[in-house]
Amino acid sequence: MTVMIRPHFDPNGNDFAIERVQDCTPILEWNERARKEEQRSDWGRHKARIPNVVLLKWMDEEHKRGNTTLRMFSKEFDELIFRKLEDPDYFYLRVDRPALQVGWH
């Protein structure tokens, strides 16, 4: 899915902002369907499908924390993704666990 970039001034008229926009609906719908399908093997098991705007958000959060050496597709970024996917706030991205198992309604 394509990420659109929308540069604009903040409402205060002084600060310039870059907004990243992506239609995440197809990804989230795919995740919902995939959670219902049994995965027969642990080898090559699909764990999650994450929209690009979420990955960019996580990267930005880390940079704001001072971790400016973090790079996408690095071992460190992979570890960050695995930690985030254990957070209940991001379980909607997971496809390897049924909804009841993660406390959804």
Secondary structure, DSSP 8 states (H G I E B T S, - for coil): ---EEEEEE-TTSS-EEEEEE---HHHHHHHHHHHTS----STT---B---HHHHHHHHHHHHHTT-TT--TTSHHHHHHHHHHHHSGGGGGGB-SS-GGGGT--
